Amino acid sequence: MNLALGGPPERWLALAGVGDSVEDQAMAASISTLFTSESVTEGHPDKLADQISDAILDAILAKDPLARVACEAIVTTGLVIVVGEITTDCYVDIPRIIRQTVREVGYTRAKYGFDAETCGVVTSIDEQSPDIAQGVDVGGAGDSGMMFGFACDETPELMPLPIMLAHRLARRLAEVRRNKTLNYLRPDGKVQVTVRYGDDGKSVGVDNVVLSTQHHDDIGVEQLRTDIAQHVIDVVIPAELRDNGIRTFINPTGRFVVGGPVADAGLTGRKIMVDTYGGYARHGGGCFSGKDPTKVDRAGAYGARHVAKNVVASGLASRCEVQISYAIGVVKPVAIRIDTFGTGKVPDAAISAVVSKLFDLSPLGIIKELNLRRPLFRHTAVYGHFGRTDIDAPWESTARAKELAEELAAYRA
């Protein structure tokens, strides 16, 4: 089974503390063939909060590339609250940025329950702690922690297939709403895709799609389900992945009129699996949005993805996970780990040694290589940070793949 955790299904169950009942054995059989990932639309409350945080970050970086920003947003009925620590010499109009972001997402009418023009805005911003700043000032990590990067050869983007399909469906939902193909849709929505894998670990088809989308009160559920199947699911899922038919669960409750921040409060950083690999690979736990690139939660994860993608692109492995560990105030990582899950053409230790030689994975090294001190981040806050070909995402470059392959050519001879 081609999953980042590695090993047979029995290992996953042991790790989860599952017993040996008949039900557990049935679950093991299911796990060995199916994997599910989810994505959400730009109008999901948590994603709205992420976009607000990164819009503020981009506005500051456009004026002050050396700014320190840790900005979190809370959205709820009629209200946006922004809190955090920002150290900068520039001024940005945070309320204006918030309202513009909400407007771009599509919350523009009070009848949606949340409106860019009338929502309240509260800010509570302090400066970065001097105790943290003294470590960052010398090029050290702004916090301790571990970050993961992952790549695999399931898709042209070198990403797991389930999360890529989920993102495409979520994006398509927004597209048919914006272009009025389905003019009764509203901004909030969530998509879940389950992919079926063969015994060889290769994807063989989509088993099911779960899709919930906010809509106008007047549309009937059967019409909505027909429209979504025709204009979203059938458009996105390739024919070769639908050979055995797809089970669809479209608005399973039958009604999704009340949505967005009115239905659920949103908070920056609550969709970290949507942001990364859809649960297919490990995650260090720290979110990305609202954080300037001196924060290793963001830069470290981008650097790790960059390395992992170049390892796979070089042909050294069909699957690669990179873990980077940092200590607050310390310039260099305290540990780097490479795991190719048995797919490597050379020993993992050899890849790790060459990665340490070729890549500067200090916070400043990643910032310099990927040119991160600029307004890149607003568009990463929805539809994932990785596998993106539609935005400027320098961590997706595979320009270092040839160099990696050449350095390790002796091991493959």
Backbone hydrogen bonds in HBPLUS format (Angstrom, degrees):
<---DONOR---> <-ACCEPTOR-->    atom                        ^
c    i                          cat <-CA-CA->   ^        H-A-AA   ^      H-
h    n   atom  resd res      DA  || num        DHA   H-A  angle D-A-AA Bond
n    s   type  num  typ     dist DA aas  dist angle  dist       angle   num
A0003-LEU N   A0001-MET O   2.93 MM   2  5.79 136.2  2.13 105.4  92.8     1
A0006-GLY N   A0003-LEU O   3.09 MM   3  5.81 145.4  2.21 119.6 127.2     2
A0011-ARG N   A0008-PRO O   2.98 MM   3  5.60 138.6  2.15 116.9 126.6     3
A0012-TRP N   A0009-PRO O   3.03 MM   3  5.16 116.7  2.44  98.4 113.7     4
A0013-LEU N   A0009-PRO O   3.10 MM   4  6.45 160.7  2.14 157.7 162.1     5
A0014-ALA N   A0010-GLU O   3.02 MM   4  6.23 154.8  2.09 143.4 150.5     6
A0015-LEU N   A0011-ARG O   2.93 MM   4  6.16 158.4  1.97 149.0 154.8     7
A0016-ALA N   A0012-TRP O   2.99 MM   4  6.24 141.6  2.14 141.3 152.0     8
A0018-VAL N   A0013-LEU O   2.95 MM   5  5.17 170.9  1.96 153.1 151.3     9
A0017-GLY N   A0014-ALA O   3.10 MM   3  5.08 154.0  2.17 100.1 108.3    10
A0024-ASP N   A0021-SER O   3.08 MM   3  5.05 116.8  2.49  93.0 108.2    11
A0025-GLN N   A0021-SER O   2.98 MM   4  6.34 152.2  2.06 150.0 157.6    12
A0026-ALA N   A0022-VAL O   2.98 MM   4  6.26 151.7  2.06 146.7 154.5    13
A0027-MET N   A0023-GLU O   2.90 MM   4  6.17 147.9  2.00 140.9 150.4    14
A0028-ALA N   A0024-ASP O   2.86 MM   4  6.16 148.8  1.95 144.2 152.7    15
A0029-ALA N   A0025-GLN O   3.10 MM   4  6.41 153.1  2.17 143.5 149.5    16
A0030-SER N   A0026-ALA O   3.05 MM   4  6.36 151.2  2.13 143.7 151.6    17
A0031-ILE N   A0027-MET O   2.80 MM   4  6.06 164.1  1.83 158.1 161.9    18
A0032-SER N   A0028-ALA O   3.02 MM   4  6.14 148.2  2.12 143.2 151.3    19
A0033-THR N   A0030-SER O   3.08 MM   3  5.56 159.7  2.12 112.5 118.8    20
A0034-LEU N   A0030-SER O   3.07 MM   4  6.09 138.8  2.24 155.8 168.0    21
A0197-TYR N   A0033-THR O   2.61 MM 164  4.82 158.6  1.65 139.0 145.9    22
A0035-PHE N   A0195-VAL O   2.96 MM 160  5.40 144.2  2.09 145.6 156.6    23
A0195-VAL N   A0035-PHE O   2.81 MM 160  5.40 161.4  1.84 158.5 155.5    24
A0037-SER N   A0193-VAL O   3.01 MM 156  5.60 153.0  2.08 151.8 157.5    25
A0193-VAL N   A0037-SER O   2.88 MM 156  5.60 165.7  1.90 169.6 173.0    26
A0039-SER N   A0191-VAL O   2.85 MM 152  5.29 154.3  1.91 147.2 154.3    27
A0191-VAL N   A0039-SER O   2.84 MM 152  5.29 172.7  1.84 157.8 156.6    28
A0041-THR N   A0189-GLY O   3.04 MM 148  5.19 166.1  2.06 130.7 131.8    29
A0044-HIS N   A0041-THR O   3.14 MM   3  5.57 168.1  2.15 113.5 117.2    30
A0047-LYS N   A0044-HIS O   2.98 MM   3  5.24 116.3  2.39 105.8 121.9    31
A0048-LEU N   A0044-HIS O   2.79 MM   4  6.03 151.1  1.88 160.8 170.7    32
A0049-ALA N   A0045-PRO O   3.06 MM   4  6.33 155.9  2.12 146.3 151.9    33
A0050-ASP N   A0046-ASP O   3.01 MM   4  6.34 154.5  2.08 141.8 148.8    34
A0051-GLN N   A0047-LYS O   2.92 MM   4  6.13 160.8  1.95 148.8 153.2    35
A0052-ILE N   A0048-LEU O   3.00 MM   4  6.25 154.3  2.07 148.4 155.3    36
A0053-SER N   A0049-ALA O   3.02 MM   4  6.26 165.4  2.04 153.5 156.9    37
A0054-ASP N   A0050-ASP O   2.96 MM   4  6.23 163.7  1.99 154.1 158.1    38
A0055-ALA N   A0051-GLN O   2.83 MM   4  5.86 143.7  1.96 141.8 152.0    39
A0056-ILE N   A0052-ILE O   3.07 MM   4  6.28 158.2  2.12 150.7 155.3    40
A0057-LEU N   A0053-SER O   3.05 MM   4  6.31 158.4  2.09 142.9 149.4    41
A0058-ASP N   A0054-ASP O   2.88 MM   4  6.02 166.0  1.90 145.4 148.7    42
A0059-ALA N   A0055-ALA O   3.04 MM   4  6.20 158.4  2.09 143.7 149.6    43
A0060-ILE N   A0056-ILE O   3.09 MM   4  6.35 151.7  2.18 148.7 155.8    44
A0061-LEU N   A0057-LEU O   2.90 MM   4  6.16 169.4  1.91 160.2 163.2    45
A0062-ALA N   A0058-ASP O   2.92 MM   4  6.01 147.2  2.03 147.8 155.6    46
A0063-LYS N   A0060-ILE O   3.02 MM   3  5.43 140.6  2.18 108.3 118.9    47
A0064-ASP N   A0060-ILE O   2.71 MM   4  5.79 154.7  1.77 156.4 165.2    48
A0067-ALA N   A0064-ASP O   3.04 MM   3  5.46 163.9  2.06 123.3 124.0    49
A0068-ARG N   A0087-THR O   3.02 MM  19  5.08 167.4  2.04 148.1 151.5    50
A0087-THR N   A0068-ARG O   2.83 MM  19  5.08 160.6  1.86 147.9 154.3    51
A0292-ASP N   A0069-VAL O   3.06 MM 223  5.19 155.4  2.12 144.6 143.4    52
A0070-ALA N   A0085-GLU O   2.85 MM  15  5.20 135.2  2.05 147.7 160.1    53
A0085-GLU N   A0070-ALA O   2.86 MM  15  5.20 144.3  1.99 143.7 151.2    54
A0071-CYS N   A0290-GLY O   2.90 MM 219  4.62 158.7  1.95 125.1 132.2    55
A0072-GLU N   A0083-VAL O   2.82 MM  11  5.40 173.9  1.82 167.1 168.8    56
A0083-VAL N   A0072-GLU O   2.85 MM  11  5.40 161.4  1.89 158.2 164.1    57
A0268-THR N   A0073-ALA O   3.10 MM 195  5.49 150.8  2.19 156.3 158.8    58
A0074-ILE N   A0081-ILE O   2.73 MM   7  5.02 147.7  1.84 149.8 159.0    59
A0081-ILE N   A0074-ILE O   2.81 MM   7  5.02 164.9  1.83 151.3 156.4    60
A0075-VAL N   A0266-GLY O   2.91 MM 191  4.97 161.2  1.95 135.6 140.6    61
A0266-GLY N   A0075-VAL O   2.78 MM 191  4.97 160.1  1.82 144.6 151.6    62
A0076-THR N   A0079-LEU O   2.96 MM   3  5.35 163.2  1.99 158.1 160.4    63
A0079-LEU N   A0076-THR O   3.05 MM   3  5.35 172.9  2.05 132.7 130.4    64
A0120-GLY N   A0078-GLY O   2.78 MM  42  5.99 167.9  1.80 143.1 138.9    65
A0080-VAL N   A0120-GLY O   2.82 MM  40  6.12 148.0  1.93 145.6 155.3    66
A0122-VAL N   A0080-VAL O   2.90 MM  42  6.31 157.0  1.95 159.6 166.4    67
A0082-VAL N   A0122-VAL O   2.84 MM  40  6.30 159.2  1.88 158.6 165.4    68
A0124-SER N   A0082-VAL O   2.84 MM  42  6.29 148.3  1.94 160.7 168.6    69
A0126-ASP N   A0084-GLY O   2.93 MM  42  6.32 164.6  1.95 151.4 155.5    70
A0086-ILE N   A0126-ASP O   2.64 MM  40  6.11 151.0  1.72 165.0 164.3    71
A0097-ILE N   A0093-ASP O   3.03 MM   4  6.32 159.1  2.07 155.7 162.2    72
A0098-ILE N   A0094-ILE O   2.93 MM   4  6.14 162.3  1.96 159.2 163.7    73
A0099-ARG N   A0095-PRO O   3.02 MM   4  6.25 169.1  2.03 151.2 153.5    74
A0100-GLN N   A0096-ARG O   2.94 MM   4  6.10 158.5  1.99 150.1 156.3    75
A0101-THR N   A0097-ILE O   2.98 MM   4  6.13 158.2  2.03 149.1 154.7    76
A0102-VAL N   A0098-ILE O   2.98 MM   4  6.24 167.2  1.99 157.9 161.0    77
A0103-ARG N   A0099-ARG O   2.95 MM   4  6.05 152.4  2.02 142.6 150.6    78
A0104-GLU N   A0100-GLN O   2.91 MM   4  6.15 157.1  1.97 148.3 153.9    79
A0105-VAL N   A0101-THR O   3.05 MM   4  6.29 150.1  2.14 149.3 157.0    80
A0106-GLY N   A0102-VAL O   3.25 MM   4  6.54 142.1  2.40 139.1 148.2    81
A0107-TYR N   A0102-VAL O   3.27 MM   5  5.84 151.9  2.35 162.2 155.8    82
A0106-GLY N   A0103-ARG O   3.14 MM   3  5.25 126.5  2.44  97.1 110.6    83
A0108-THR N   A0106-GLY O   3.08 MM   2  5.58 122.7  2.42 106.7  90.8    84
A0116-ALA N   A0107-TYR O   2.95 MM   9  6.07 147.4  2.06 150.5 154.8    85
A0112-TYR N   A0109-ARG O   2.94 MM   3  5.65 161.2  1.98 119.8 125.8    86
A0113-GLY N   A0110-ALA O   2.83 MM   3  5.25 156.2  1.88 111.8 119.9    87
A0119-CYS N   A0115-ASP O   2.94 MM   4  5.64 143.5  2.07 161.3 163.7    88
A0132-ILE N   A0129-SER O   3.10 MM   3  5.38 129.4  2.36 104.4 116.5    89
A0133-ALA N   A0129-SER O   2.92 MM   4  6.16 167.4  1.93 155.1 159.3    90
A0134-GLN N   A0130-PRO O   3.10 MM   4  6.06 151.4  2.18 141.3 145.0    91
A0135-GLY N   A0132-ILE O   3.06 MM   3  5.66 141.9  2.21 114.9 124.5    92
A0136-VAL N   A0132-ILE O   3.25 MM   4  6.58 156.7  2.31 149.1 156.1    93
A0137-ASP N   A0133-ALA O   2.78 MM   4  5.81 155.6  1.84 157.4 163.1    94
A0140-GLY N   A0135-GLY O   2.98 MM   5  5.25 138.4  2.16 157.0 150.7    95
A0139-GLY N   A0136-VAL O   2.90 MM   3  5.08 161.5  1.94 116.0 118.4    96
A0141-ALA N   A0330-VAL O   3.13 MM 189  5.73 150.7  2.22 123.5 124.8    97
A0329-GLY N   A0141-ALA O   2.74 MM 188  4.98 170.6  1.75 140.4 143.6    98
A0145-GLY N   A0326-TYR O   3.18 MM 181  5.42 156.6  2.24 135.6 132.3    99
A0326-TYR N   A0145-GLY O   2.80 MM 181  5.42 163.3  1.83 162.2 168.0   100
A0147-MET N   A0324-ILE O   2.82 MM 177  5.33 159.8  1.87 154.4 160.6   101
A0324-ILE N   A0147-MET O   2.88 MM 177  5.33 160.4  1.92 153.1 159.6   102
A0149-GLY N   A0322-VAL O   2.78 MM 173  4.99 147.2  1.89 144.4 153.3   103
A0322-VAL N   A0149-GLY O   2.79 MM 173  4.99 163.1  1.82 144.8 149.4   104
A0151-ALA N   A0320-CYS O   2.98 MM 169  5.47 140.4  2.15 151.4 160.4   105
A0320-CYS N   A0151-ALA O   2.91 MM 169  5.47 159.6  1.95 161.7 161.9   106
A0152-CYS N   A0158-LEU O   3.33 MM   6  4.94 157.6  2.38  99.3 105.8   107
A0153-ASP N   A0318-SER O   3.07 MM 165  5.47 136.3  2.27 159.8 155.0   108
A0158-LEU N   A0155-THR O   2.87 MM   3  5.11 160.3  1.90 115.0 120.0   109
A0165-LEU N   A0161-LEU O   3.00 MM   4  6.18 163.8  2.03 164.1 167.1   110
A0166-ALA N   A0162-PRO O   3.05 MM   4  6.22 156.8  2.10 144.4 151.3   111
A0167-HIS N   A0163-ILE O   2.95 MM   4  6.13 159.4  2.00 146.4 151.2   112
A0168-ARG N   A0164-MET O   3.05 MM   4  6.27 158.2  2.10 145.0 151.0   113
A0169-LEU N   A0165-LEU O   2.99 MM   4  6.22 156.3  2.05 150.9 156.7   114
A0170-ALA N   A0166-ALA O   2.99 MM   4  6.22 161.4  2.02 149.9 155.1   115
A0171-ARG N   A0167-HIS O   2.85 MM   4  6.04 160.1  1.89 152.0 157.7   116
A0172-ARG N   A0168-ARG O   2.91 MM   4  6.02 151.3  1.99 140.1 148.3   117
A0173-LEU N   A0169-LEU O   2.95 MM   4  6.23 149.7  2.05 147.1 154.8   118
A0174-ALA N   A0170-ALA O   3.25 MM   4  6.62 157.0  2.30 144.9 149.6   119
A0175-GLU N   A0171-ARG O   2.93 MM   4  6.22 151.5  2.01 145.3 154.2   120
A0176-VAL N   A0172-ARG O   2.95 MM   4  6.21 166.2  1.97 160.5 160.3   121
A0177-ARG N   A0173-LEU O   3.18 MM   4  6.32 137.8  2.36 138.5 149.8   122
A0178-ARG N   A0174-ALA O   2.90 MM   4  6.10 162.3  1.94 152.1 156.6   123
A0179-ASN N   A0175-GLU O   2.91 MM   4  6.07 165.2  1.93 157.0 160.8   124
A0182-LEU N   A0176-VAL O   3.01 MM   6  5.53 174.8  2.01 140.5 138.9   125
A0180-LYS N   A0177-ARG O   3.40 MM   3  5.28 157.7  2.45  98.4 104.3   126
A0185-LEU N   A0182-LEU O   3.20 MM   3  6.02 171.1  2.21 125.5 126.7   127
A0216-HIS N   A0184-TYR O   2.74 MM  32  5.11 137.6  1.92 145.9 159.3   128
A0186-ARG N   A0214-GLN O   2.92 MM  28  4.98 157.1  1.97 126.4 123.0   129
A0214-GLN N   A0188-ASP O   2.92 MM  26  5.31 173.4  1.93 154.1 152.0   130
A0190-LYS N   A0212-SER O   2.85 MM  22  5.32 155.5  1.91 153.3 160.1   131
A0212-SER N   A0190-LYS O   2.90 MM  22  5.32 169.4  1.92 159.9 163.3   132
A0192-GLN N   A0210-VAL O   2.72 MM  18  4.88 146.2  1.83 153.3 159.2   133
A0210-VAL N   A0192-GLN O   2.80 MM  18  4.88 166.3  1.82 146.2 151.0   134
A0194-THR N   A0208-ASN O   2.99 MM  14  5.33 168.3  2.00 162.1 160.9   135
A0207-ASP N   A0194-THR O   2.81 MM  13  5.52 147.2  1.92 144.2 154.5   136
A0196-ARG N   A0205-GLY O   2.71 MM   9  5.31 172.2  1.72 162.7 165.2   137
A0204-VAL N   A0196-ARG O   2.83 MM   8  5.76 174.1  1.83 156.1 157.0   138
A0198-GLY N   A0202-LYS O   2.86 MM   4  5.53 166.3  1.88 158.0 159.0   139
A0201-GLY N   A0198-GLY O   2.95 MM   3  5.35 161.7  1.99 116.2 119.5   140
A0206-VAL N   A0241-LEU O   2.95 MM  35  5.55 172.1  1.95 146.1 143.4   141
A0247-ARG N   A0207-ASP O   3.07 MM  40  6.34 172.0  2.08 149.5 147.0   142
A0209-VAL N   A0247-ARG O   2.90 MM  38  6.43 149.0  2.00 158.2 168.4   143
A0249-PHE N   A0209-VAL O   2.85 MM  40  6.23 153.6  1.92 162.0 166.5   144
A0211-LEU N   A0249-PHE O   2.90 MM  38  6.19 163.2  1.93 147.7 152.2   145
A0251-ASN N   A0211-LEU O   2.71 MM  40  6.12 164.6  1.74 157.4 162.6   146
A0215-HIS N   A0256-PHE O   2.93 MM  41  6.13 145.2  2.05 145.6 153.3   147
A0219-ILE N   A0216-HIS O   3.42 MM   3  6.07 157.5  2.48 116.1 120.7   148
A0224-LEU N   A0220-GLY O   3.01 MM   4  6.26 163.3  2.04 154.6 159.7   149
A0225-ARG N   A0221-VAL O   2.91 MM   4  6.09 162.4  1.94 149.5 154.0   150
A0226-THR N   A0222-GLU O   3.04 MM   4  6.20 158.3  2.09 144.0 149.7   151
A0227-ASP N   A0223-GLN O   2.91 MM   4  6.11 163.5  1.94 153.3 158.0   152
A0228-ILE N   A0224-LEU O   2.87 MM   4  6.04 166.1  1.89 157.9 161.4   153
A0229-ALA N   A0225-ARG O   3.04 MM   4  6.11 161.9  2.07 144.4 149.6   154
A0230-GLN N   A0226-THR O   3.04 MM   4  6.22 160.5  2.08 147.4 152.7   155
A0231-HIS N   A0227-ASP O   2.78 MM   4  5.79 173.5  1.78 159.2 161.5   156
A0232-VAL N   A0228-ILE O   2.93 MM   4  5.13 141.8  2.08 133.8 139.5   157
A0233-ILE N   A0228-ILE O   3.07 MM   5  6.47 155.8  2.13 153.3 160.4   158
A0234-ASP N   A0229-ALA O   2.92 MM   5  5.91 160.1  1.95 155.4 160.9   159
A0236-VAL N   A0232-VAL O   3.08 MM   4  6.17 148.5  2.19 149.7 157.4   160
A0237-ILE N   A0233-ILE O   2.99 MM   4  5.93 172.1  2.00 162.5 164.2   161
A0241-LEU N   A0238-PRO O   2.99 MM   3  5.49 152.5  2.07 112.2 120.8   162
A0242-ARG N   A0239-ALA O   2.96 MM   3  5.13 163.5  1.98 112.0 115.9   163
A0245-GLY N   A0242-ARG O   3.00 MM   3  5.10 164.5  2.02 112.8 116.2   164
A0254-GLY N   A0251-ASN O   2.80 MM   3  5.38 147.8  1.90 120.4 130.8   165
A0263-ALA N   A0260-GLY O   3.03 MM   3  5.66 133.0  2.25 117.0 127.2   166
A0264-ASP N   A0260-GLY O   3.15 MM   4  6.39 164.5  2.18 156.1 160.9   167
A0275-ASP N   A0271-LYS O   3.00 MM   4  6.26 148.1  2.11 144.7 154.3   168
A0276-THR N   A0273-MET O   3.27 MM   3  5.17 138.9  2.45  92.9 103.8   169
A0278-GLY N   A0273-MET O   2.92 MM   5  4.73 146.2  2.03 152.2 144.6   170
A0385-HIS N   A0275-ASP O   3.02 MM 110  5.49 174.4  2.02 138.2 138.1   171
A0280-TYR N   A0277-TYR O   3.14 MM   3  5.51 164.6  2.16 114.9 118.2   172
A0291-LYS N   A0288-PHE O   3.30 MM   3  6.03 145.6  2.43 144.2 145.4   173
A0295-LYS N   A0292-ASP O   2.98 MM   3  5.93 167.1  2.00 130.7 134.9   174
A0298-ARG N   A0295-LYS O   3.05 MM   3  5.77 138.7  2.23 115.7 124.1   175
A0299-ALA N   A0295-LYS O   3.04 MM   4  6.26 157.1  2.09 159.9 156.2   176
A0300-GLY N   A0296-VAL O   2.83 MM   4  4.61 135.8  2.02 110.7 124.9   177
A0302-TYR N   A0298-ARG O   2.97 MM   4  6.22 156.4  2.03 153.5 160.8   178
A0303-GLY N   A0299-ALA O   2.81 MM   4  5.99 160.6  1.85 151.0 156.7   179
A0304-ALA N   A0300-GLY O   2.88 MM   4  6.04 154.2  1.95 144.5 151.8   180
A0305-ARG N   A0301-ALA O   3.02 MM   4  6.16 157.7  2.07 142.9 148.5   181
A0306-HIS N   A0302-TYR O   2.95 MM   4  6.14 157.4  2.00 147.3 153.9   182
A0307-VAL N   A0303-GLY O   3.04 MM   4  6.32 158.7  2.09 149.0 153.3   183
A0308-ALA N   A0304-ALA O   2.95 MM   4  6.13 173.8  1.95 153.0 155.1   184
A0309-LYS N   A0305-ARG O   2.85 MM   4  5.92 165.5  1.87 154.7 158.6   185
A0310-ASN N   A0306-HIS O   3.16 MM   4  6.28 154.7  2.23 141.4 148.0   186
A0311-VAL N   A0307-VAL O   2.94 MM   4  6.22 149.4  2.03 153.2 162.3   187
A0312-VAL N   A0308-ALA O   3.13 MM   4  6.43 163.6  2.16 152.0 154.9   188
A0313-ALA N   A0309-LYS O   2.82 MM   4  5.95 162.2  1.85 147.9 154.1   189
A0314-SER N   A0310-ASN O   2.96 MM   4  5.88 137.4  2.14 135.7 144.8   190
A0315-GLY N   A0312-VAL O   3.02 MM   3  5.36 157.9  2.07 110.5 117.7   191
A0345-LYS N   A0316-LEU O   2.67 MM  29  5.22 160.5  1.71 155.9 156.3   192
A0321-GLU N   A0339-ASP O   2.85 MM  18  5.23 155.1  1.91 147.2 155.7   193
A0339-ASP N   A0321-GLU O   2.96 MM  18  5.23 154.8  2.02 153.6 158.6   194
A0323-GLN N   A0337-ARG O   2.87 MM  14  5.01 162.5  1.91 145.9 151.3   195
A0337-ARG N   A0323-GLN O   2.86 MM  14  5.01 158.1  1.91 147.6 152.4   196
A0325-SER N   A0335-ALA O   2.91 MM  10  5.11 162.3  1.94 153.7 153.3   197
A0334-VAL N   A0325-SER O   2.78 MM   9  5.59 143.7  1.91 138.6 148.9   198
A0330-VAL N   A0327-ALA O   3.01 MM   3  5.44 164.9  2.03 136.2 138.3   199
A0343-THR N   A0340-THR O   2.92 MM   3  5.44 163.8  1.95 120.4 125.8   200
A0350-ALA N   A0347-PRO O   3.02 MM   3  5.30 125.2  2.33 102.3 115.8   201
A0351-ILE N   A0347-PRO O   3.16 MM   4  6.62 157.8  2.21 152.2 158.1   202
A0352-SER N   A0348-ASP O   2.86 MM   4  6.11 163.0  1.89 154.6 159.5   203
A0353-ALA N   A0349-ALA O   2.98 MM   4  6.17 154.9  2.04 143.1 149.4   204
A0354-VAL N   A0350-ALA O   3.07 MM   4  6.31 159.4  2.11 149.3 154.2   205
A0355-VAL N   A0351-ILE O   2.84 MM   4  6.04 159.0  1.88 155.3 161.8   206
A0356-SER N   A0352-SER O   2.97 MM   4  6.16 160.7  2.01 148.2 153.0   207
A0357-LYS N   A0353-ALA O   3.10 MM   4  6.32 137.6  2.29 134.6 146.1   208
A0358-LEU N   A0354-VAL O   2.86 MM   4  6.06 158.4  1.91 155.1 159.8   209
A0359-PHE N   A0355-VAL O   2.88 MM   4  5.58 164.7  1.91 153.1 156.6   210
A0365-GLY N   A0362-SER O   3.03 MM   3  4.90 115.6  2.46  94.9 111.6   211
A0366-ILE N   A0362-SER O   2.94 MM   4  6.20 161.1  1.98 165.2 167.5   212
A0367-ILE N   A0363-PRO O   3.02 MM   4  6.21 165.5  2.04 148.8 153.3   213
A0368-LYS N   A0364-LEU O   2.91 MM   4  6.00 157.0  1.96 144.1 149.9   214
A0369-GLU N   A0365-GLY O   2.99 MM   4  6.15 172.7  1.99 150.4 152.7   215
A0370-LEU N   A0366-ILE O   2.95 MM   4  5.94 167.7  1.96 155.8 159.3   216
A0371-ASN N   A0367-ILE O   2.81 MM   4  5.42 110.3  2.30 131.1 145.4   217
A0372-LEU N   A0367-ILE O   3.11 MM   5  5.00 152.5  2.19 131.9 140.4   218
A0371-ASN N   A0368-LYS O   3.31 MM   3  5.00 149.2  2.41  93.8 102.7   219
A0374-ARG N   A0372-LEU O   2.83 MM   2  5.53 139.1  2.00 100.0  90.5   220
A0376-LEU N   A0374-ARG O   2.83 MM   2  5.86 115.7  2.24 120.2 103.4   221
A0380-THR N   A0377-PHE O   3.04 MM   3  5.17 142.4  2.19 102.9 114.2   222
A0381-ALA N   A0378-ARG O   3.37 MM   3  5.66 155.4  2.44 103.1 110.1   223
A0396-GLU N   A0393-ALA O   2.89 MM   3  5.74 165.8  1.91 130.4 134.5   224
A0397-SER N   A0394-PRO O   3.15 MM   3  5.51 168.0  2.16 113.2 116.3   225
A0401-ALA N   A0398-THR O   3.15 MM   3  5.49 166.4  2.17 113.6 117.7   226
A0404-LEU N   A0400-ARG O   3.05 MM   4  6.34 158.6  2.10 153.8 159.7   227
A0405-ALA N   A0401-ALA O   2.96 MM   4  6.23 166.1  1.98 156.2 159.5   228
A0406-GLU N   A0402-LYS O   2.94 MM   4  6.15 158.8  1.99 151.1 156.7   229
A0407-GLU N   A0403-GLU O   3.04 MM   4  6.23 158.5  2.09 147.5 153.0   230
A0408-LEU N   A0404-LEU O   3.17 MM   4  6.40 142.2  2.32 146.0 155.8   231
A0409-ALA N   A0406-GLU O   3.28 MM   3  5.03 167.3  2.30 101.5 104.7   232
A0411-TYR N   A0408-LEU O   3.11 MM   3  5.56 134.3  2.33 108.4 119.2   233
A0412-ARG N   A0409-ALA O   3.02 MM   3  5.21 136.3  2.22 101.8 114.1   234
